[in-house]
Amino acid sequence: MSRDIHKKPFDEGTKAKLAIFRDYLREWLPVFIAKREIYWNTINIYDFFSGPGSDGFGNKGTPLIILEELNPHFDNIISKKLNVNLYLNEYDQSKYEALKKNVSPEKGDVRPYSIQIENLDFKISFKSKFPEMGNKGNANLLFLDQTGVKHINEEIFSKIINLKQTDFLFFISSSTIKRFAEHPSISRYIKLNSEDIEKTPYHKIHRLVLEYYKSLIPQNKEYYLASFSLKKNAGLYGLIFGSGHVLGIEKFLTTCWGIDKERGEANFDIDEDKIQKGQFDLFTNEVPKPKKVDLFEKELKEGILNKSLPSDKAIYLFTITNGFLPSHARKIIAQLIKENKIQKSSFNLSTKVCKSGALVTQVKPL
Ligand SMILES: C[S@@+](CC[C@H](N)C(=O)[O-])C[C@H]1O[C@@H](n2cnc3c(N)ncnc32)[C@H](O)[C@@H]1O
């Protein structure tokens, strides 16, 4: 079912996955390390499926990316007396040996953080690390770059989402679910309805996987998930990102929109919009919009005008939970003001509007 990705140079899909990981880390680290107010003193980064560190052809894998992205933060780690810990795990013995070599410091290099490297099966490694993740004052980032689908089952997922100050990013081979839906080795881990799988086109299967994980979140729990679909060779893979904080999800979406400027969701044309660069619509003389953007804008306008989205906070949350950025919503608000459909006001379409005690502004349709 799987191929060893470290025997050849990383393919384009793997490079796209690693680019998302790097960009997200670049957004995440300053939130936890460079902020003026510090609410946590221990920052843990876990890479449970580390691989050897690189593909051996000059392309860095997740462990070396983490080391590189920590470099600009040394001063802050020292001056704020932060306790930063990096945990790497790789099951394959020879990759583990290569990993140890690849991450060992050059002579004379001093790093203001600790690195622990283990050679365990994920289940054992997660179990041993789980208790410390829950410690007060900890912020955690978990990266779970599994091969296949089986490691992030319901039990692991629910343990992770119940941790405080914890963001996670996991990788999943969504096409394996489509191809082997009925196979016990898949249905044991991912309990998707086989009819739903059957009627979902292959290239959209990762969206269904995202919905499955969303369905595992208890109804009264504030938790956000987003995904990015990746075509890699003949397979369809995806990243699922999770955070208990709306700022976490906004940062992940910023990364996704940086890579997919049309839909913020995939490294290919997931909705088959077939938009050509520089193409104009014959009838409107405008650049054609992806279906997903068109639908979002329609629903947002309707929600504002029929008052089901009555405030800037409601609009902000609607935008983020639909996989869009505040800039998308601001454009629609400006348009509605210009068309005299809503009263002009200073709306706060940022994560700050979700803080307790923040001023929430009502939207007044005219
Ligand atoms: C997709 S690769 C990870 C790639 C790595 N993050 C990188 O950037 O190069 C998955 C890795 O998980 C390792 N692995 C497979 N089964 C595992 C298990 N049960 N526990 C821990 N690691 C495992 C594989 O040897 C492989 O190196």
The ligand as a Gaussian input file, in Angstrom:
#p B3LYP/6-31G(d) Opt

LIG

0 1
 C        5.714000       9.818000       5.712000
 S        7.135000       9.330000       6.516000
 C        7.590000      10.716000       7.457000
 C        8.421000      11.668000       6.763000
 C        9.082000      12.703000       7.615000
 N        8.169000      13.464000       8.440000
 C        9.857000      13.627000       6.700000
 O        9.554000      14.808000       6.636000
 O       10.755000      13.127000       6.047000
 C        6.583000       8.279000       7.776000
 C        7.699000       7.775000       8.684000
 O        7.110000       7.060000       9.759000
 C        7.889000       5.909000      10.042000
 N        6.988000       4.930000      10.679000
 C        6.241000       3.972000      10.086000
 N        5.513000       3.301000      10.993000
 C        5.776000       3.873000      12.197000
 C        5.321000       3.619000      13.510000
 N        4.443000       2.662000      13.773000
 N        5.774000       4.415000      14.504000
 C        6.658000       5.427000      14.249000
 N        7.169000       5.672000      13.015000
 C        6.722000       4.909000      12.001000
 C        8.411000       5.478000       8.684000
 O        9.590000       4.743000       8.808000
 C        8.631000       6.811000       7.978000
 O        9.922000       7.283000       8.117000

